[in-house]
Amino acid sequence: MRYHQLGKTGIQVSHISLGGSSLGGVYGDIEEGLAIQTVHAALDHGINLIDCAPAYGDLRAETVLGKALNQIQRDRYYLSTKTGKYSGSDFDYSYDRIMQEVEKSLKRLQVDYIDILHLHDFEFQEGVHRDQALSDGIRALQDLRQQGKIGFAGIGIYFVDWCRDVMYNYDIQAMICHNHYTLSDQRLLDLLPDVKTTGVGLISAAPLGMGLLTRAGPADWHPIEPEDLKVFQKAADFCTRAGIPIEKLAVQFGMQNEEIPTTLVSTAMPHEIIQNIEWASQMPDEDLVLEVQKILEPVRNKDWIVG
C-alpha cells in the first residue's frame, strides 16, 4: 500500500480509500454482516481513510459504518463524512442544522470526532443551495473545527469549476471531486495545478464512474441516456474479449497518478475491496487503455447530473 500526504492537512492517506455509499445500499441491497467485514478487510489490508455520508441510504451507511468501527482503535483510520444533504430530498446547509446533524453523525458513527467533514452535493437542485452552503455551511465547519469535533473542513461536489472557486476563496482544507478521473473523464487533471497552489487535500472518487465502467452497468437511478449507455457497454465488451474486466482496467487507471493522493472506491463485499486493493497496485495496460478510450470518445467528459 502506498501512502501520500493529503495536502496541507498533514494526514498520510492510503492511495486507495473506502467509500461508504455501498454500505448504505446505494448500488443495491447489502448484507450488513458482509458490509461490516468489508470495512475490517479494508483496514486489515492497509486502507486508512473511510468516507461516508448521512445521505447514503438515508442514514444507513453511517449506522453500518459505526457498527463496523465500534471495536476498532481510533488511531487506525481517518474518518470522513458529509453534511448538508441528508437524503435524496432533504438539503439544508443552515448553521443550526449542520451543528445538530454533526452530533447525530457522531452518534451513528460511534466516534468522538470526525477527521474531515465535507459540505455535500450543494450543486444539486440546480445550485439553489450554493450560497447557503458557502456562507452558513462554511461558518459551521469553522466553528466545529474550533470545538474539536472535526479536524478539517471540506467539500464534496461534482463541478470542477466550482471546486476551483471554493478552494481559492473559502476556508477549506480538503475536497472530494468525483467522477472526473476515469477512463472516460480526466477533467480532474485540470485542478492539479490549483491543488498544488492552495494546498487543499484532493480526494478523487468513483473511478468506475458510478457504475458506468462496469460489466453490470449503472443502477437504475443513473440518468444516462440509452445511446450513451451503449457506448459504455461496448467498452466493457471489448475489455471482456481482451481478457480483462473493465472494472480492473478502470481501477488500475484511476489509481496511478501520483499527484492524486487518494481515490475512493465503494463496495460492501470483502472480496471486492481486497480485489480493488490488488488492482490499485498494478499498472494498466497502456495499449488497452488507449483502445478503450477510443471507444469511449463519444462520451468523453460528458456530464450526467444525478441531482
C-alpha positions as CSV (number, residue, x, y, z in Angstrom):
1,M,0.0,0.0,0.0
2,R,1.3,3.4,-0.9
3,Y,0.6,6.5,1.3
4,H,0.5,10.2,0.3
5,Q,0.2,13.4,2.2
6,L,-3.3,14.9,1.9
7,G,-2.4,18.5,1.0
8,K,-1.5,20.6,4.0
9,T,-3.6,18.6,6.4
10,G,-0.5,16.6,7.3
11,I,-2.6,13.4,7.1
12,Q,-0.9,10.5,5.3
13,V,-3.6,8.6,3.4
14,S,-3.6,5.3,1.6
15,H,-3.7,5.8,-2.1
16,I,-6.9,3.7,-2.3
17,S,-9.6,4.6,0.2
18,L,-13.0,3.1,1.1
19,G,-16.2,5.0,0.0
20,G,-19.3,4.4,2.1
21,S,-22.0,4.7,-0.5
22,S,-22.3,1.0,-0.9
23,L,-22.6,0.5,2.8
24,G,-25.9,2.3,2.5
25,G,-27.2,0.2,-0.3
26,V,-26.9,2.9,-2.9
27,Y,-25.9,0.4,-5.6
28,G,-28.0,-2.5,-4.5
29,D,-29.1,-4.5,-1.5
30,I,-26.4,-5.3,1.1
31,E,-26.0,-7.8,3.8
32,E,-25.0,-5.9,6.9
33,G,-22.6,-8.6,8.2
34,L,-20.7,-8.6,5.0
35,A,-20.6,-4.8,4.9
36,I,-19.0,-4.8,8.3
37,Q,-16.5,-7.4,7.2
38,T,-15.7,-5.2,4.2
39,V,-14.7,-2.3,6.5
40,H,-12.5,-4.6,8.5
41,A,-10.9,-6.1,5.4
42,A,-10.1,-2.7,4.1
43,L,-8.4,-1.7,7.3
44,D,-6.5,-5.0,7.6
45,H,-5.2,-4.6,4.1
46,G,-3.8,-1.1,4.6
47,I,-6.6,1.3,3.8
48,N,-6.7,4.1,6.4
49,L,-9.3,6.6,5.1
50,I,-13.0,5.8,5.1
51,D,-15.6,8.2,3.7
52,C,-19.3,8.2,4.4
53,A,-22.4,10.4,4.4
54,P,-25.8,10.6,6.1
55,A,-27.5,10.7,2.6
56,Y,-26.1,7.3,1.7
57,G,-29.1,5.0,2.3
58,D,-30.9,7.6,4.4
59,L,-28.5,7.3,7.3
60,R,-27.9,3.6,6.8
61,A,-24.3,3.9,5.7
62,E,-23.2,5.9,8.7
63,T,-25.1,3.4,11.0
64,V,-23.4,0.4,9.4
65,L,-20.0,2.0,9.4
66,G,-20.4,2.9,13.1
67,K,-21.1,-0.8,13.9
68,A,-18.0,-1.8,12.0
69,L,-15.8,0.8,13.7
70,N,-17.1,0.2,17.2
71,Q,-14.3,-2.2,18.2
72,I,-11.5,-0.7,16.1
73,Q,-8.9,1.5,17.6
74,R,-9.5,5.1,16.6
75,D,-5.9,5.7,15.6
76,R,-6.1,3.0,12.9
77,Y,-8.1,5.1,10.5
78,Y,-9.1,8.6,9.3
79,L,-12.9,9.2,9.1
80,S,-14.6,11.5,6.6
81,T,-18.3,12.2,6.3
82,K,-20.5,14.8,5.0
83,T,-23.3,17.3,5.9
84,G,-25.9,19.5,4.3
85,K,-27.6,16.7,2.4
86,Y,-29.4,14.1,4.5
87,S,-31.5,12.2,1.9
88,G,-32.4,12.5,-1.7
89,S,-34.7,15.4,-1.0
90,D,-33.5,16.8,2.4
91,F,-31.0,19.6,1.8
92,D,-30.2,22.1,4.5
93,Y,-26.9,23.9,4.8
94,S,-28.0,26.3,7.6
95,Y,-25.7,26.8,10.5
96,D,-28.0,25.3,13.2
97,R,-29.0,22.3,11.1
98,I,-25.4,21.4,10.4
99,M,-24.4,21.8,14.1
100,Q,-27.3,19.5,15.1
101,E,-26.7,16.9,12.4
102,V,-23.0,16.5,13.2
103,E,-23.9,15.4,16.7
104,K,-26.2,12.8,15.1
105,S,-23.5,11.6,12.8
106,L,-21.1,11.3,15.7
107,K,-23.5,9.0,17.5
108,R,-24.2,6.9,14.4
109,L,-20.5,6.6,13.7
110,Q,-19.8,5.9,17.4
111,V,-16.8,8.3,17.4
112,D,-15.9,11.4,19.3
113,Y,-14.6,13.4,16.3
114,I,-14.6,13.3,12.6
115,D,-11.3,13.9,10.7
116,I,-12.8,15.6,7.7
117,L,-16.4,17.0,7.3
118,H,-17.5,17.9,3.8
119,L,-20.3,20.1,2.6
120,H,-22.2,17.6,0.4
121,D,-23.7,18.0,-3.1
122,F,-24.6,21.7,-2.8
123,E,-24.6,21.8,-6.6
124,F,-27.8,19.7,-6.6
125,Q,-31.2,21.0,-7.4
126,E,-29.8,23.5,-9.9
127,G,-27.4,25.1,-7.4
128,V,-30.0,26.7,-5.2
129,H,-28.1,25.7,-2.1
130,R,-24.7,27.1,-3.1
131,D,-25.0,30.5,-1.3
132,Q,-26.2,29.0,2.0
133,A,-23.6,26.2,1.9
134,L,-20.7,28.7,1.3
135,S,-21.9,31.1,4.0
136,D,-23.7,29.3,6.8
137,G,-22.1,26.0,6.0
138,I,-18.5,27.2,5.9
139,R,-19.1,29.1,9.2
140,A,-20.4,26.0,10.8
141,L,-17.4,24.0,9.7
142,Q,-15.1,26.6,11.1
143,D,-16.8,26.5,14.5
144,L,-16.8,22.7,14.5
145,R,-13.0,22.8,14.0
146,Q,-12.6,25.2,16.8
147,Q,-14.7,22.9,19.1
148,G,-12.5,19.9,18.1
149,K,-15.4,17.9,16.7
150,I,-13.9,17.9,13.2
151,G,-10.3,18.1,12.2
152,F,-10.7,19.7,8.7
153,A,-13.3,21.3,6.6
154,G,-14.0,20.2,3.1
155,I,-16.5,20.0,0.2
156,G,-17.8,17.0,-1.8
157,I,-19.2,18.2,-5.1
158,Y,-19.2,17.4,-8.8
159,F,-18.4,20.5,-10.8
160,V,-14.7,21.1,-11.4
161,D,-15.1,24.9,-11.8
162,W,-17.0,25.1,-8.5
163,C,-14.2,23.1,-6.8
164,R,-11.6,25.6,-8.1
165,D,-13.6,28.6,-6.9
166,V,-14.1,27.2,-3.5
167,M,-10.5,26.2,-2.9
168,Y,-9.3,29.7,-3.7
169,N,-12.0,31.7,-1.9
170,Y,-13.2,29.7,1.1
171,D,-11.6,28.2,4.2
172,I,-11.4,24.5,3.4
173,Q,-8.6,22.1,3.8
174,A,-9.9,19.1,1.8
175,M,-12.1,18.3,-1.2
176,I,-13.7,15.3,-2.8
177,C,-14.2,15.6,-6.5
178,H,-16.0,12.6,-8.1
179,N,-16.3,11.0,-11.5
180,H,-13.6,13.2,-13.0
181,Y,-10.6,10.9,-13.2
182,T,-11.8,7.8,-15.0
183,L,-11.3,6.1,-18.4
184,S,-13.9,8.4,-19.9
185,D,-13.3,11.7,-18.0
186,Q,-10.0,13.2,-16.9
187,R,-11.1,16.7,-16.1
188,L,-9.7,16.4,-12.6
189,L,-6.2,16.9,-14.1
190,D,-7.2,20.5,-14.8
191,L,-7.4,21.0,-11.0
192,L,-4.0,19.6,-10.1
193,P,-2.1,23.0,-10.5
194,D,-4.7,24.7,-8.3
195,V,-4.5,22.0,-5.7
196,K,-0.7,22.4,-5.6
197,T,-1.1,26.2,-5.2
198,T,-3.7,26.1,-2.5
199,G,-2.5,23.0,-0.6
200,V,-6.1,21.7,-0.5
201,G,-6.1,17.9,0.1
202,L,-7.6,16.3,-3.0
203,I,-9.7,13.1,-2.8
204,S,-10.7,11.6,-6.1
205,A,-13.8,9.3,-6.1
206,A,-15.7,7.0,-8.4
207,P,-13.1,5.5,-10.8
208,L,-15.9,3.2,-12.0
209,G,-18.0,6.2,-13.0
210,M,-20.8,5.3,-10.6
211,G,-21.2,2.0,-12.3
212,L,-20.8,3.2,-15.9
213,L,-17.4,1.4,-16.2
214,T,-18.7,-2.0,-15.1
215,R,-20.0,-5.0,-16.9
216,A,-23.3,-4.8,-15.0
217,G,-23.8,-1.1,-15.8
218,P,-25.1,1.6,-13.5
219,A,-28.0,1.5,-11.1
220,D,-31.5,2.4,-12.3
221,W,-31.3,5.8,-10.8
222,H,-28.4,6.9,-13.1
223,P,-29.7,9.5,-15.6
224,I,-27.6,8.3,-18.6
225,E,-29.2,8.2,-22.0
226,P,-29.6,4.8,-23.6
227,E,-27.4,5.7,-26.6
228,D,-24.6,6.8,-24.3
229,L,-25.0,3.6,-22.2
230,K,-24.4,1.5,-25.3
231,V,-21.0,3.2,-25.7
232,F,-20.0,2.1,-22.2
233,Q,-21.4,-1.4,-22.8
234,K,-19.3,-1.6,-26.0
235,A,-16.2,-0.7,-24.0
236,A,-17.0,-3.3,-21.4
237,D,-17.5,-6.0,-24.0
238,F,-14.2,-5.0,-25.7
239,C,-12.3,-5.5,-22.4
240,T,-14.0,-8.8,-21.8
241,R,-12.8,-10.0,-25.2
242,A,-9.3,-8.8,-24.4
243,G,-9.4,-11.0,-21.3
244,I,-9.7,-8.3,-18.6
245,P,-12.8,-7.0,-16.8
246,I,-13.3,-3.3,-17.4
247,E,-13.6,-2.8,-13.7
248,K,-10.0,-3.9,-13.3
249,L,-8.7,-1.6,-16.0
250,A,-10.7,1.3,-14.6
251,V,-9.3,0.9,-11.1
252,Q,-5.8,0.5,-12.4
253,F,-6.1,3.6,-14.5
254,G,-7.7,5.6,-11.7
255,M,-5.1,4.8,-9.1
256,Q,-1.8,5.5,-10.9
257,N,-1.5,9.3,-10.9
258,E,0.9,10.2,-8.0
259,E,-0.4,13.7,-7.9
260,I,-3.8,12.4,-6.7
261,P,-3.3,11.5,-3.0
262,T,-6.1,9.0,-2.7
263,T,-9.1,7.6,-4.6
264,L,-12.3,6.3,-3.1
265,V,-13.8,3.0,-4.2
266,S,-17.1,1.8,-2.9
267,T,-18.2,-1.8,-2.1
268,A,-19.9,-3.7,0.6
269,M,-18.3,-7.1,-0.2
270,P,-15.0,-8.1,1.5
271,H,-13.6,-9.9,-1.5
272,E,-14.2,-6.9,-3.7
273,I,-12.3,-4.4,-1.6
274,I,-9.4,-6.9,-1.4
275,Q,-9.5,-7.3,-5.2
276,N,-9.6,-3.5,-5.7
277,I,-6.6,-3.1,-3.4
278,E,-4.7,-5.6,-5.5
279,W,-5.7,-3.9,-8.8
280,A,-4.8,-0.5,-7.4
281,S,-1.2,-1.7,-7.0
282,Q,-0.9,-2.7,-10.7
283,M,-0.1,-0.6,-13.8
284,P,-2.8,-0.7,-16.5
285,D,-2.1,-2.0,-20.0
286,E,-1.4,1.3,-21.8
287,D,-2.4,0.0,-25.2
288,L,-5.6,-1.4,-23.8
289,V,-6.4,2.0,-22.1
290,L,-5.9,3.8,-25.4
291,E,-8.2,1.4,-27.3
292,V,-10.9,1.7,-24.6
293,Q,-10.6,5.5,-24.6
294,K,-11.1,5.4,-28.4
295,I,-14.4,3.5,-27.9
296,L,-15.4,6.0,-25.1
297,E,-14.6,9.1,-27.2
298,P,-18.3,9.9,-27.9
299,V,-18.9,10.2,-24.1
300,R,-15.6,11.7,-23.2
301,N,-16.0,14.3,-20.4
302,K,-19.8,14.2,-20.7
303,D,-21.9,15.3,-17.7
304,W,-24.8,13.3,-16.2
305,I,-26.2,15.4,-13.4
306,V,-27.7,12.9,-10.9
307,G,-29.3,15.6,-8.7
